[in-house]
Amino acid sequence: GRHSMLPRHVQRLGRDWITHWNGSQILALNSPVSSCMRWAGHYPPWASFPLPISADFSANWRFPPFFGPWRQFQNSNWYLDNYTQSCCFHLPNPSMKSEGEEPLTKKRKLSGQDDTSTPEQQTNLSNQKEVSCLSVAQNEEKHGSKKGTIKRHWEYFCQQSKTMKIAKNKESDQSSTGSEATFDFTVMSYNILSQNLLEDNSHLYRHCRQRLLFWTYRFPNILQEIKELDADVLCLQEVQEDHYRTEIKSSLESLGYHCEYKMRTGRKPDGCAICFRTSKFSLISSNPVEFFRRDIPLLDRDNVGLVLLLQPRFHCKANAAICIANTHLLYNPRRGDIKLTQLAMLLAEIASVAPQKDGSFCPIIICGDFNSVPGSPLYRFIKEGKLNYEGLAIGKVSGQEQFPRGQRILSIPIWPKKLGISQNCVYEIKQQPKEENAGEKLETEKPDNTQEIVVAPKKSSSKLRHHFKLSSVYSHYFPETGIPEVTTCHSRSAVTVDYIFYSAANDDTTDQPGAEDSFCGGLKLLGRLALVTEKDLWTVNGLPNENNSSDHLPLLAEFRLIER
């Protein structure tokens, strides 16, 4: 046949195991796998795993349940069934499932069973409503191949919220006791993986079967996730413009969302979207942010942000509002200077949108893919509200690389004054004409002293600040084990880069020390959809997979708006 020269043990895997990339290239199953880059945060030593080597390959070879850490688990007598008992989460929300890489008929033939499946069973590869949780070992015994299901559970931080369900057509939980009014709502942040970026970076998805990477397969899965998680506000990244125009926008509008979209500048065909339920919010203002500036060489990248001011549809103070921001910062691990400047521009826009009539800031939620890991200088700046970057190498800002290649030290200041943003991450008031006139007046009145005044430079500060006290919805590590949570997972990496930050109310259980702020009320975190570990994700062959069609996981949190 066409592949007659391949070894017999490869032929036995069947043609569905051979990935035809663009119909012209074959990815050999026994070829070396690119090593996974691990991030340089505070992950424990187990986080870097050696990969399978050719000695592991045999006639009975199957994809290991964990793409990255398989060999270490072999050597440490680690048992799949024991692991599954402790990591299998139960939640009637979307599950991450691995249906195996072979057709059901082939599985049964390989395991010596008769083929009793119906055509419907053979074609239904992603039953989203399945609630059973089978272990990897059980599935291997039943079907003769690796198979598993991982479910994400809901974590509650408020006793009252345990009675609430994240379900379709839910009624908003509103109450008013004394002088305090409350309003409950959910927010999702989700990088849905632009099809163009997927195809441009195909080396990141060599572990995936080709059919799982087609947009015609991926979009129904993504839409199904959005339907089942049923968030009141969606913050989406990598939303491809043509797909948004032809499919995404209309599909979300049919679900009751109003959509705002900002496409990346230049020729980049994707962007950020914020969509909200019109039954819960009305739009006060939409404020796109472009990080590209033609006159500033530092800002030559096409990333964008989007800031919305929303008004809840319930009876409370007339000026009640919530500021929702969404962004996707530059990926390049070696350009921390650009990342910090883009973040400062987003914070400056929020600072100009969020103030209310009484001078306080309305509650703020910032979502997105920040391309920075927990504990990195950029992450700490967001949470702590301050950063002294003197002597900091640009390659260490985001913490993406354990051995950063960008060794150049950040300049002081990072961005030029003509950007119009101060070191406090707010827009500066333009008073240049007045200063010029004042200088001319000084020159005529005191010519001898003028030269000293002009030449004496004001020392630039290396300290960045912002005015918001922000907490992270997620804690980034599992408290019992210290194992890191993961929000993105592909052939090269498995880390946390996606976040939901929010301005916490004073009585919020997750409130953390941060920047000085002046908020009217705030947000109380009621619950969140738990994340999983890298090991969990490789039981379902990483991301994307049969049921999760992005290389990122959706983040989901429930908040209560508190006004006093």
C-alpha positions as CSV (number, residue, x, y, z in Angstrom):
1,G,0.0,0.0,0.0
2,R,0.9,3.6,0.3
3,H,2.8,3.1,3.5
4,S,4.2,-0.4,2.7
5,M,7.7,0.6,3.8
6,L,6.6,1.4,7.3
7,P,7.4,-1.2,10.0
8,R,4.6,-3.7,10.7
9,H,4.0,-2.5,14.2
10,V,3.3,1.0,12.8
11,Q,0.9,-0.4,10.2
12,R,-1.0,-2.2,12.9
13,L,-1.9,1.1,14.6
14,G,-4.2,1.8,11.6
15,R,-4.3,4.7,9.2
16,D,-6.2,6.8,11.7
17,W,-3.1,6.8,13.9
18,I,-1.0,8.4,11.1
19,T,-1.4,12.1,11.0
20,H,-1.5,13.6,7.5
21,W,-0.5,17.2,7.9
22,N,-1.9,19.3,5.0
23,G,-2.2,16.0,3.0
24,S,1.5,15.9,2.3
25,Q,3.6,15.1,5.4
26,I,3.4,12.1,7.8
27,L,4.4,12.5,11.4
28,A,6.1,9.3,12.4
29,L,4.9,8.0,15.7
30,N,8.4,6.8,16.7
31,S,10.1,10.1,15.9
32,P,11.7,12.0,18.7
33,V,9.3,14.4,20.5
34,S,10.3,17.9,21.1
35,S,11.2,18.5,24.7
36,C,8.7,20.4,26.8
37,M,9.8,23.8,28.1
38,R,8.9,24.3,31.7
39,W,8.3,27.7,33.3
40,A,10.6,29.2,35.8
41,G,8.1,29.9,38.5
42,H,7.9,28.1,41.9
43,Y,6.8,24.8,40.5
44,P,8.1,21.8,42.5
45,P,10.9,19.6,41.1
46,W,8.5,17.1,39.5
47,A,7.3,19.7,37.0
48,S,10.1,18.9,34.5
49,F,9.6,15.4,33.0
50,P,11.9,13.4,30.7
51,L,10.1,12.3,27.6
52,P,9.7,8.8,26.1
53,I,12.7,7.5,24.2
54,S,12.8,5.1,21.3
55,A,13.6,2.2,23.6
56,D,10.0,2.4,24.9
57,F,8.6,1.7,21.4
58,S,7.4,-1.8,20.8
59,A,4.8,-3.7,18.7
60,N,2.3,-3.2,21.6
61,W,3.1,0.5,21.9
62,R,0.2,2.9,22.7
63,F,0.1,6.6,23.5
64,P,0.9,7.0,27.2
65,P,-1.8,8.6,29.3
66,F,0.6,11.4,30.1
67,F,2.4,12.8,27.1
68,G,5.2,14.4,29.1
69,P,5.8,12.6,32.4
70,W,5.2,9.0,31.4
71,R,8.8,7.6,32.0
72,Q,9.1,9.1,35.5
73,F,5.9,7.5,36.5
74,Q,7.1,4.1,35.2
75,N,10.2,4.4,37.2
76,S,8.5,5.4,40.4
77,N,5.9,2.6,40.5
78,W,3.1,5.0,39.9
79,Y,-0.4,3.4,39.4
80,L,-3.0,4.9,37.1
81,D,-6.0,3.6,39.0
82,N,-4.8,5.1,42.3
83,Y,-4.2,8.4,40.6
84,T,-7.7,8.5,39.0
85,Q,-9.4,8.0,42.3
86,S,-7.9,11.2,43.7
87,C,-8.0,13.3,40.6
88,C,-11.4,12.5,39.1
89,F,-13.6,15.6,39.7
90,H,-17.4,15.4,39.6
91,L,-19.4,18.2,38.1
92,P,-22.4,18.2,35.8
93,N,-20.6,20.7,33.6
94,P,-18.4,20.0,30.5
95,S,-15.9,17.2,31.0
96,M,-12.6,16.6,29.4
97,K,-12.6,13.2,27.9
98,S,-10.3,11.0,25.9
99,E,-12.1,8.6,23.6
100,G,-8.9,6.9,22.4
101,E,-7.3,7.3,19.1
102,E,-8.9,4.3,17.3
103,P,-12.4,3.5,16.1
104,L,-14.5,1.5,18.5
105,T,-14.5,-1.5,16.1
106,K,-10.7,-1.6,16.0
107,K,-10.5,-1.3,19.8
108,R,-12.7,-4.3,20.2
109,K,-10.8,-6.4,17.6
110,L,-7.5,-5.6,19.3
111,S,-8.8,-6.6,22.7
112,G,-10.5,-9.7,21.4
113,Q,-14.0,-8.6,21.9
114,D,-16.9,-8.9,19.4
115,D,-18.1,-5.8,17.6
116,T,-21.5,-5.1,19.1
117,S,-21.4,-1.3,18.7
118,T,-24.0,0.6,16.8
119,P,-23.2,3.1,14.1
120,E,-24.3,5.8,16.5
121,Q,-21.8,4.6,19.1
122,Q,-19.0,4.6,16.5
123,T,-19.6,8.1,15.3
124,N,-20.5,9.8,18.6
125,L,-17.0,10.7,19.7
126,S,-17.8,13.5,22.0
127,N,-20.9,13.0,24.1
128,Q,-20.8,16.2,26.2
129,K,-23.4,15.1,28.7
130,E,-21.7,12.0,29.9
131,V,-21.4,12.2,33.7
132,S,-19.7,8.9,34.5
133,C,-16.0,9.0,35.5
134,L,-14.0,6.0,34.3
135,S,-10.4,5.5,35.3
136,V,-7.7,5.2,32.7
137,A,-7.1,1.6,33.8
138,Q,-10.8,0.6,33.6
139,N,-11.0,2.0,30.1
140,E,-7.8,0.2,29.0
141,E,-9.2,-3.0,30.2
142,K,-12.6,-2.4,28.6
143,H,-11.5,-1.1,25.2
144,G,-7.9,-2.2,24.9
145,S,-6.6,1.4,24.7
146,K,-5.9,4.3,27.0
147,K,-9.0,6.2,27.8
148,G,-10.1,8.5,30.6
149,T,-12.3,11.3,31.7
150,I,-11.4,14.3,33.9
151,K,-14.0,16.6,35.4
152,R,-13.6,20.0,36.9
153,H,-15.6,20.7,40.0
154,W,-17.0,23.9,41.5
155,E,-15.2,25.4,44.5
156,Y,-17.2,27.5,46.8
157,F,-16.0,30.3,49.1
158,C,-19.4,31.4,50.4
159,Q,-21.8,29.0,52.3
160,Q,-24.8,30.6,50.7
161,S,-23.5,30.1,47.2
162,K,-23.4,26.3,47.6
163,T,-27.1,26.2,46.9
164,M,-26.7,28.0,43.6
165,K,-26.2,26.2,40.4
166,I,-24.4,27.4,37.3
167,A,-27.1,26.3,34.8
168,K,-29.1,27.6,31.9
169,N,-31.8,30.2,32.4
170,K,-30.8,30.7,36.0
171,E,-32.4,33.6,37.8
172,S,-30.1,36.2,39.3
173,D,-29.8,36.1,43.0
174,Q,-30.6,39.6,44.2
175,S,-31.2,40.6,47.7
176,S,-31.3,43.8,49.8
177,T,-30.6,43.8,53.4
178,G,-30.4,47.2,55.2
179,S,-28.1,49.5,53.3
180,E,-26.4,46.7,51.3
181,A,-27.5,45.6,47.9
182,T,-26.1,42.5,46.2
183,F,-26.0,41.3,42.6
184,D,-24.5,37.9,41.6
185,F,-23.0,37.2,38.2
186,T,-20.4,34.9,36.5
187,V,-17.4,35.8,34.4
188,M,-15.5,33.6,32.0
189,S,-12.0,34.2,30.5
190,Y,-11.2,31.9,27.6
191,N,-8.5,31.9,24.9
192,I,-10.3,30.0,22.2
193,L,-7.2,29.5,19.9
194,S,-7.4,31.3,16.6
195,Q,-7.4,28.9,13.7
196,N,-4.8,31.0,11.9
197,L,-2.5,30.9,14.9
198,L,-3.1,27.1,15.2
199,E,-2.0,26.5,11.6
200,D,1.0,28.9,11.9
201,N,2.2,27.0,15.0
202,S,1.4,23.5,14.0
203,H,4.5,22.2,15.8
204,L,2.7,22.8,19.1
205,Y,-0.1,20.3,18.2
206,R,1.8,17.3,16.9
207,H,0.2,15.2,19.7
208,C,-3.3,15.9,18.2
209,R,-5.1,14.0,15.4
210,Q,-5.6,16.3,12.4
211,R,-9.4,16.1,12.3
212,L,-9.5,17.5,15.9
213,L,-7.8,20.7,14.6
214,F,-10.2,21.7,11.9
215,W,-12.3,24.7,12.8
216,T,-15.5,22.9,11.7
217,Y,-14.8,20.4,14.5
218,R,-13.5,22.9,17.0
219,F,-16.1,25.6,16.9
220,P,-19.1,23.4,17.9
221,N,-17.1,22.2,20.9
222,I,-16.2,25.7,22.0
223,L,-19.8,26.9,21.6
224,Q,-21.0,23.9,23.6
225,E,-18.6,24.7,26.4
226,I,-19.8,28.3,26.4
227,K,-23.4,27.1,26.5
228,E,-22.9,24.7,29.4
229,L,-20.8,27.0,31.5
230,D,-23.4,29.7,30.9
231,A,-21.4,32.7,32.1
232,D,-23.0,36.2,32.3
233,V,-19.8,37.8,30.9
234,L,-17.4,36.3,28.4
235,C,-13.9,37.6,27.9
236,L,-12.5,35.8,24.8
237,Q,-9.0,36.0,23.4
238,E,-7.7,34.9,19.9
239,V,-11.1,35.5,18.3
240,Q,-10.5,35.3,14.6
241,E,-12.2,38.2,12.8
242,D,-13.7,36.2,9.9
243,H,-15.0,33.6,12.2
244,Y,-16.4,36.2,14.6
245,R,-18.2,38.0,11.8
246,T,-19.7,34.8,10.2
247,E,-20.3,32.5,13.1
248,I,-19.2,33.5,16.6
249,K,-21.1,36.8,17.0
250,S,-24.4,35.5,15.7
251,S,-24.2,32.3,17.7
252,L,-23.5,34.2,20.9
253,E,-26.3,36.8,20.2
254,S,-28.7,33.9,19.8
255,L,-27.8,32.9,23.3
256,G,-28.7,36.3,24.7
257,Y,-25.3,38.0,24.6
258,H,-24.3,41.5,23.3
259,C,-20.8,41.4,21.8
260,E,-18.1,44.0,21.6
261,Y,-15.0,43.2,19.6
262,K,-11.5,44.7,19.0
263,M,-9.4,43.2,16.3
264,R,-5.6,43.3,16.5
265,T,-3.9,46.1,14.5
266,G,-1.8,45.5,11.4
267,R,-2.6,42.4,9.5
268,K,-3.3,40.2,12.5
269,P,-6.7,38.5,11.9
270,D,-7.7,37.9,15.5
271,G,-8.6,40.0,18.6
272,C,-10.4,40.2,21.9
273,A,-14.1,40.1,22.6
274,I,-16.3,40.9,25.6
275,C,-19.8,39.5,25.5
276,F,-22.4,40.0,28.2
277,R,-26.0,38.9,28.8
278,T,-28.4,41.7,28.0
279,S,-30.7,40.3,30.7
280,K,-28.1,41.1,33.3
281,F,-26.3,44.2,32.1
282,S,-26.6,47.2,29.9
283,L,-23.6,48.9,28.1
284,I,-22.4,52.2,29.4
285,S,-19.3,52.5,27.2
286,S,-16.9,50.4,25.1
287,N,-13.3,51.5,25.0
288,P,-10.8,49.7,22.8
289,V,-7.1,50.0,23.5
290,E,-4.4,49.6,20.8
291,F,-0.9,48.9,22.0
292,F,0.7,49.7,18.7
293,R,2.1,53.3,18.3
294,R,3.6,54.2,15.1
295,D,5.8,57.0,16.6
296,I,7.2,54.9,19.4
297,P,9.6,52.1,18.4
298,L,9.1,50.2,21.6
299,L,5.4,49.8,20.8
300,D,5.6,48.0,17.4
301,R,3.4,45.0,18.3
302,D,-0.2,44.6,17.4
303,N,-1.7,43.4,20.6
304,V,-4.9,45.1,21.9
305,G,-7.2,45.3,24.9
306,L,-10.9,46.1,25.4
307,V,-12.5,47.9,28.4
308,L,-16.2,47.9,29.0
309,L,-18.3,49.8,31.5
310,L,-21.4,47.8,32.3
311,Q,-24.5,48.7,34.4
312,P,-26.2,45.9,36.3
313,R,-29.9,45.6,35.6
314,F,-31.2,45.7,39.2
315,H,-32.4,48.3,41.6
316,C,-29.5,49.9,43.4
317,K,-27.6,53.2,43.3
318,A,-28.1,55.1,40.1
319,N,-24.4,55.1,39.3
320,A,-23.8,51.4,39.9
321,A,-21.3,50.1,37.3
322,I,-18.7,47.4,36.8
323,C,-15.6,47.8,34.7
324,I,-14.6,44.7,32.7
325,A,-11.3,44.6,30.9
326,N,-9.9,41.9,28.5
327,T,-6.5,41.7,26.9
328,H,-3.9,39.3,25.3
329,L,-0.4,40.6,26.0
330,L,2.6,39.9,23.8
331,Y,3.9,36.4,23.9
332,N,7.6,37.0,23.3
333,P,9.4,35.9,26.6
334,R,12.3,38.2,25.9
335,R,10.4,41.4,25.6
336,G,9.3,42.1,29.2
337,D,9.6,45.9,28.4
338,I,6.8,45.7,25.9
339,K,4.6,43.5,28.1
340,L,4.9,46.0,31.0
341,T,4.2,48.9,28.7
342,Q,1.1,47.2,27.2
343,L,-0.1,46.5,30.8
344,A,0.4,50.1,31.8
345,M,-1.6,51.3,28.8
346,L,-4.5,48.9,29.7
347,L,-4.4,50.1,33.4
348,A,-4.4,53.7,32.3
349,E,-7.5,53.1,30.2
350,I,-9.2,51.4,33.1
351,A,-8.3,54.3,35.4
352,S,-9.9,56.7,33.0
353,V,-13.1,54.6,32.7
354,A,-13.7,53.3,36.2
355,P,-13.9,56.5,38.3
356,Q,-17.5,57.4,39.5
357,K,-19.0,60.7,40.3
358,D,-18.1,60.5,43.9
359,G,-14.4,60.0,43.0
360,S,-14.2,56.3,43.9
361,F,-13.5,53.5,41.4
362,C,-16.3,51.1,40.5
363,P,-15.5,47.4,40.9
364,I,-13.0,46.1,38.3
365,I,-12.5,42.7,36.7
366,I,-9.4,42.2,34.4
367,C,-9.3,39.0,32.3
368,G,-7.0,37.7,29.7
369,D,-4.0,35.8,28.6
370,F,-1.1,37.7,30.1
371,N,1.7,35.4,28.8
372,S,3.3,35.6,32.3
373,V,3.4,33.0,35.0
374,P,2.4,33.2,38.7
375,G,5.1,34.9,40.9
376,S,6.7,36.7,38.0
377,P,7.5,40.4,38.3
378,L,4.6,41.3,35.9
379,Y,2.2,39.1,37.9
380,R,3.3,40.7,41.2
381,F,2.9,44.1,39.8
382,I,-0.7,43.4,39.0
383,K,-1.5,42.0,42.5
384,E,0.7,44.3,44.6
385,G,0.2,47.5,42.8
386,K,3.9,48.3,42.7
387,L,7.1,47.2,41.0
388,N,10.7,48.4,41.4
389,Y,12.2,47.3,38.1
390,E,15.7,48.7,38.6
391,G,18.3,46.1,37.4
392,L,15.5,43.8,36.2
393,A,16.4,41.9,32.9
394,I,13.7,42.1,30.3
395,G,13.7,38.3,29.9
396,K,12.7,37.8,33.6
397,V,9.6,40.0,33.6
398,S,7.2,37.3,32.6
399,G,8.9,34.2,34.1
400,Q,8.2,32.2,31.0
401,E,11.7,30.8,30.6
402,Q,13.7,29.1,33.3
403,F,16.9,30.4,31.6
404,P,15.8,33.6,30.0
405,R,17.6,34.7,26.9
406,G,16.7,38.4,27.2
407,Q,19.5,39.7,29.5
408,R,19.3,43.4,28.7
409,I,18.3,45.4,31.7
410,L,15.1,47.4,31.6
411,S,15.7,51.1,30.8
412,I,14.5,53.8,33.2
413,P,11.9,54.8,32.4
414,I,10.7,51.9,30.3
415,W,8.5,53.9,27.9
416,P,9.1,57.4,26.6
417,K,7.3,60.4,28.0
418,K,5.5,61.1,24.7
419,L,3.3,58.0,25.4
420,G,1.4,60.2,27.8
421,I,1.2,57.6,30.6
422,S,2.9,58.2,34.0
423,Q,4.7,55.7,36.2
424,N,1.5,55.5,38.1
425,C,-0.2,54.0,35.0
426,V,-2.6,56.9,34.4
427,Y,-2.9,59.3,31.5
428,E,-1.0,62.5,32.1
429,I,-2.6,65.8,31.7
430,K,-1.2,67.6,28.7
431,Q,0.1,71.0,29.8
432,Q,3.1,71.3,27.4
433,P,2.1,74.7,25.9
434,K,1.9,76.3,29.4
435,E,5.3,74.9,30.4
436,E,6.8,76.2,27.2
437,N,5.4,79.7,27.8
438,A,6.6,79.6,31.4
439,G,10.1,78.6,30.2
440,E,10.2,81.6,27.7
441,K,9.2,83.9,30.6
442,L,11.9,82.6,32.8
443,E,14.4,83.0,30.0
444,T,13.6,86.7,29.5
445,E,13.4,87.5,33.2
446,K,16.3,85.4,34.6
447,P,18.7,84.4,31.7
448,D,21.5,83.4,34.1
449,N,19.4,80.9,36.0
450,T,17.5,79.5,33.0
451,Q,20.2,77.2,31.9
452,E,20.3,75.5,35.3
453,I,16.6,75.0,35.3
454,V,16.5,73.5,31.9
455,V,19.5,71.2,32.2
456,A,18.9,69.9,35.7
457,P,17.1,66.7,34.9
458,K,14.5,65.2,37.2
459,K,15.7,61.7,38.1
460,S,13.4,59.2,36.6
461,S,11.8,56.7,39.0
462,S,12.2,53.0,38.5
463,K,9.0,52.3,40.5
464,L,5.8,51.5,38.7
465,R,2.5,51.8,40.5
466,H,-1.2,51.5,39.9
467,H,-4.3,52.5,41.9
468,F,-6.2,49.3,42.1
469,K,-6.2,46.6,44.8
470,L,-6.6,43.4,42.8
471,S,-6.9,39.8,43.8
472,S,-6.6,36.6,41.7
473,V,-9.6,34.3,41.4
474,Y,-7.2,31.3,41.3
475,S,-4.5,30.4,43.8
476,H,-2.3,28.7,41.1
477,Y,-1.3,25.8,43.3
478,F,-3.2,23.0,44.9
479,P,-2.9,23.6,48.6
480,E,-2.6,19.9,49.7
481,T,0.3,19.1,47.3
482,G,1.8,22.4,46.0
483,I,1.3,21.1,42.5
484,P,0.7,24.0,40.1
485,E,-2.6,24.5,38.3
486,V,-2.4,24.7,34.5
487,T,-4.5,26.9,32.1
488,T,-2.7,26.0,28.8
489,C,-1.2,22.7,27.6
490,H,0.3,21.7,24.3
491,S,3.4,19.9,23.0
492,R,5.9,22.4,24.3
493,S,4.5,23.8,27.5
494,A,1.9,23.4,30.3
495,V,1.7,26.5,32.5
496,T,-0.7,29.1,33.9
497,V,-0.8,32.3,31.8
498,D,-4.6,33.1,32.0
499,Y,-6.0,35.0,34.9
500,I,-9.1,36.7,36.3
501,F,-8.2,39.6,38.6
502,Y,-10.8,41.5,40.5
503,S,-11.2,44.4,43.0
504,A,-12.1,42.5,46.2
505,A,-14.6,43.9,48.8
506,N,-13.2,44.4,52.3
507,D,-14.9,41.3,53.6
508,D,-13.9,39.0,50.7
509,T,-12.3,35.8,51.9
510,T,-9.6,35.9,49.3
511,D,-8.8,39.6,49.7
512,Q,-5.1,40.2,49.6
513,P,-2.9,43.2,50.3
514,G,-2.4,45.4,47.3
515,A,-2.3,48.9,46.0
516,E,-3.9,51.8,47.6
517,D,-7.4,52.2,46.3
518,S,-10.7,53.9,46.8
519,F,-13.6,51.6,45.8
520,C,-17.3,52.0,46.3
521,G,-18.1,48.6,47.7
522,G,-16.4,45.8,45.7
523,L,-16.7,42.2,44.6
524,K,-16.9,39.1,46.7
525,L,-15.7,35.9,45.2
526,L,-18.5,33.2,45.7
527,G,-16.9,30.4,43.7
528,R,-14.8,29.2,40.8
529,L,-14.5,26.3,38.4
530,A,-11.4,24.4,39.6
531,L,-8.4,24.0,37.4
532,V,-6.4,20.8,36.9
533,T,-2.8,19.7,36.8
534,E,-0.6,19.0,33.8
535,K,-0.8,15.3,34.7
536,D,-4.6,15.5,34.6
537,L,-4.5,17.0,31.1
538,W,-2.2,14.4,29.6
539,T,-4.6,11.7,30.6
540,V,-6.8,13.1,27.8
541,N,-3.8,13.7,25.5
542,G,-3.3,17.3,26.4
543,L,-5.0,20.2,24.6
544,P,-6.8,20.4,22.2
545,N,-8.5,17.0,22.5
546,E,-11.8,15.3,21.5
547,N,-13.9,17.6,23.7
548,N,-11.8,20.6,24.6
549,S,-11.0,22.4,21.3
550,S,-8.6,25.1,22.5
551,D,-5.1,24.8,23.9
552,H,-6.4,26.8,26.9
553,L,-8.9,26.0,29.5
554,P,-11.8,28.4,30.3
555,L,-11.6,30.1,33.6
556,L,-14.9,30.7,35.4
557,A,-15.8,32.6,38.6
558,E,-18.9,33.8,40.3
559,F,-19.0,37.2,42.0
560,R,-21.3,39.2,44.2
561,L,-21.4,42.9,43.7
562,I,-21.6,44.7,47.0
563,E,-22.6,48.4,47.2
564,R,-22.6,50.3,50.5
